[in-house]
Each structure stands twice: as C-alpha cells, then as structure tokens.
C-alpha cells in the first residue's frame, strides 16, 4: 500500500480539480489554526454543514510524521518488477485470493456483467491493497492527515480538494466520523480510495443507501470496477502492458510496475 502513494497522488490531480475549486481559497502555510478556520468557511460556502465541519475539524492538529513520510515517498518505485512482485504476490496470497474468487463468485459475476471488469482483476487489487480487507487499511485520522497536507503549500490545491471530499463523505452519511481512518494520504477503505475518488466512483452496490468502502464488500468491489470502467476499461480485453486496459489502470495507479503486478496477480488467480 505504501509503495503506491506517490503514483496515486499524481493520478488524483485531475480527479480533484473540480472538487478543489470551491475550497482552494484557503491560504496554505502560516498559522495552522487560521488556515483551518479559512478552509472551514470555504467548505461551508461549498455546502458542508457547520455541524459536520465542527465535528471533523474542531481541534484538528498538524501531524509532522505525515509530512515526513510524504517527503520520503517521492520516487519510491526503485525496484525491478521481479523484486517488487516477489514481495507482494506469494503463494499464501494467491491461495487466499482464489478462495475469495470462489466465495464472492456470484457478486463478482454480477459486477463483471455490469462494469466489464473481470473478477481476477478486482480480487488482485483488493488483495494488493489491504489483503482482501483483512490487512492494513491505515490507522491515521483522515481529517488530521488531509488538513496537514492541505496546509503544506507543495500540493495545497490537491489536498484541499481531498479534504472537502472527505467532509462530503461524512455529510452524505456514507461513513461515520470514527470510520474516517486511513493511510498517509487519506486513502480510505478496502481498496484504498482517496476521498475524491470515493465521491466520484463510489457505488452503493448492496442497496443500503450508503457507499461504504470500509465494511461493504459489494460496495468495495463494484466501486473499484466503476473506477476502471469510467477510466476506459474494455470488457473482454487484454490487461497486460501495452493494452488499452493496462492504460485504463493508470487512473488506479500510474506506476507501470504496480499495474504489471496487478496483471501478474490476476493471471495467477485465474490459473494462467
């Protein structure tokens, strides 16, 4: 999951451009509390209720460890494909992935009919991101992470957009405030969606009225498929390097080595 951060953030710049506009007036740098107050006014002007803003941002503090981690992450993909895949796709994960394919066969078949993304690709992404929802989904408060990164002037527009999207997730009732726990860039849930992607691609596939990417496997897998379909995934097409579907996975991750790992894992799950 951590190796994916820099590539995900690069891919998210376009995705948050519209979201960020409403909240981009807050001035980065300077006094942190003043920045949060300014952003809060912009968020309220963008339609977020004062109650949600108060609950999410009241008393929020900077996290220097998040900034330090972000600076270390630049240019992380320095391994060969063979070195990287050996650390991510072992016999145990393949065995568990095949069990997940069987356990969720009906759901995955329905998702493939609707979105055109094959089960092995979705299960590969699910396994690589959080070990099929059983592994590390992150342990950091999303609002503390995003407020910290938004205040930092290097990518303030990007992270102000993500912070506004995170507020929207709570306002829509998709996740409770205490479920807004994620990774070092605010990624949430079993396939690690940035908040802007959560808003843009999230699907309520279990029909309960909420998009829940932490607890609902149908929502998680359908939303991941929706992201790929929206990015141009072609049903029945090849997904290896050089194909249109490999290019479509850039919306998921721009790093070639990561997309090759998804394809490799998918092949193993499918017995190829």
N, C-alpha and C positions, 0 to 999 in steps of 0.2 A: 504494500500500500504506500509506504513512504517513498519508494523509488519513483512513484508515479506523479508526485506532487508538481514538479516544475512543468511537466508536459501538460498536465491538466489545467494549470493556471494559464498557460499560453493559449490553450484551446478555448478557455472560457471568456477571453477578452471580447470576442464578437458577441457571445451569447448574452453578456450582461450590458451591452451598450445601451439598449433601451431602458433597462431596469435602472441603470446608474444615473440616467439623466436627471430624474426627479430629486435625487439626493446628493448630487455632486457639488452642491454649493457650499457644503461644509468645508472649512479651510483646514487642510492637513497640517500636521506639525504643531508646534506651540503647546499651550496648556491642554492636557488631555481632557479634563472635565469640560472645558469650554468647547472643545471640539464635539464632545458627546452632546452637549446642550444644543449646539448648532445643528448637528445631524438630526437630533430628535425633532426639532422644529421642521426641518425639511421632510422627515418621514411623516409627520402629522399632516403636512401640506399634501403629501402623496397619498393620503387616505388611511394611514395606520392610526388606530385609536390611541388616545393618550394612555389608556389602561394597559394596552399591550406594550407600548413604549416604556412605560414606567416599570412594569414587571421585568422586561427583558434588559433594559439598560440602566435602571436605577442602581447606583452603587457599582457599576461595572468598572473594572480596573484594567490597567495595561498588563500584558504578560510578556516580559522580556525574553523568556525562554522560547516563545513562539517566534519572535523576531530573530533570535539567534539560530533557531532551527531553519527558518526560511532562508537565511543567508547561506547556511551550509548546503542547502538543497540544490543550488544552482549547478547545472551540468552534472547531475547525478549519474546519468546513464553512461558510465565509462567502462562497462563490462562488455565482453563479446556476448553474442546471443547464446552460445553454448554454455558460457559461465553463468549467465543470468537464468536461463531456463532450468539449469540443474538445481538452482536454489529454490525454484518456485513450483516445479511440476515433478513431484516424486511419486513413487508407487502408491503411497498411502493416500495422497490427494486424488490420484486417478481413481483408485478404488472407491473412495467416498463420493467422488463426482459421478461415477457410474451408478452408485446407489441412489443418488439424488435424481438422476435422469429417470430411473425406474419409479421412484417414489412420487415424482411430480409429472409422470408421463402424460396424464390427461390434461393437466394445466398447460404444460409446455406445448402439447399438440394444438390446443386451442389458441395459444399465443402465436404459434407459427402460422396458423391459418389466417389470423387477423393481421399480423405485422410482417410475416415473411422471414423472420429470423429463426434459424434452426436451433433446436434445444441445446445442442452441444456448445454453441457459441455463448448462449446465455449462462449455462452452467459453468463454463470456463471462466467467464468474467466474474460470476458470483464466487467461485472458488478462489480466484486470484485476489479478489478484493478483501474478503472477510472470512475465508474458509467456510463458505456457504452459510454465512450469518452466525456461525458459532465462534468465530475468531474476533479479532480486534476491530471494532467499529470506531475506535477513538475514545478517549477518556476526558477530553477537554470541553469546557463550556463554550458552545458555538458563539455566543454573543461576545464573550471576552476575547476569543480569538479574532473574530471579524472586526470588532471595534479597534483592537490593537493594530491589525493590519491596515484598516482603513485610515487610521491616524497617521501611519507611516506614509511618507509622501512618495515613495517609489511607485506604488500602484494604487493610489488612493481611489481613483475612479472605479477600478475593478472591484475593490473590496467594499466601497460604499454601496455599490450595486448588490454585492453578495449580502451585506448587512441588511439592506432594505428587503431583499428576497427572503431572508431568514425571518424577519418580522412578519412578512406576509404568510409564511408557513404557519406561524403561531396564530395569526389573526384568522386564517381560514379554518382553524381547528384541526389541521392535519396532524400536528404533534403538540403535546403539552410542553410547557416550558422546561420541565425536568427531563424531557426526552431530547432536548436540543443539546446533545453531547456528540462531539465528533472529533475529527483529526486536526492536523496542524494548519489546514487552510479552511476549516469549517465544513469539510465533507461530512455528509450525514448518511447513515443507513447501511444496509447490507451490500449495496454495490457502490457506496461512497459517492453520492451525488453532491455537487456543490449546490447551495441553495437556489441559485438562478436556474440550474438545470432541473431541480426539484419542481420549481414553479412552471418551467417551460414544457417539460416532458412527462411529469408525473401523471400516472393513470390510476384511478380508483377501480381496480380490477376485481376486488372482492365485493364491490357494491355497497359498502357501508357508509358512503357519503364522505369519506376522507381518503386522502392519499397518504398512506403510512409506509414509509420506506425503511422503518426500523423493525416493525413487527409482522407485517403482512407479506408473506412470500408471493402471493398473486400480484400485489401492487409492485413489489420489487422487480419481479421478472418482466412483467408487462411494461413497466416504465422504462426499463433498460432496452427492451425491444423497440419501444416507441422512439426512444432517442436515436437508435440506429436506423430505423425506418425513415424518420424525419431527415436524417443526415444523408439519405440516398441508398440505403441497403436494398439490394435487389433479390427477391425471393428466388431460391434455387441456384444462385450464382456462387462461383468460387470465392473464397475469402482469404486466399493466400496473397503474399506480396506480389504486387503488380496488377491485382484485380480491382474492379470497381468497389467491391465490398471491403477490401483492405483499405481503400481510400476513405470509404464511408466511416470506418472506425476511427478516423482522425478526430471526429467530434468526441469520441470517447477518450482518445489519447493520441497525441501527435507523435509520440516516440515510436519509431519503427520497431525497435527491439521489443517493446511491450505488446504491440499488435501482433508481431510474429509469435510471441509467447501465447497469446490468446488462441491463435490458429493452431499452434502445436498442441496445446492442451485440448482443444476441441477435437483434433484428429485422434488423440489418444482416447478420449471419451467415446468417440464413435467407432473405435477399433481399427482405425486406419494407421 
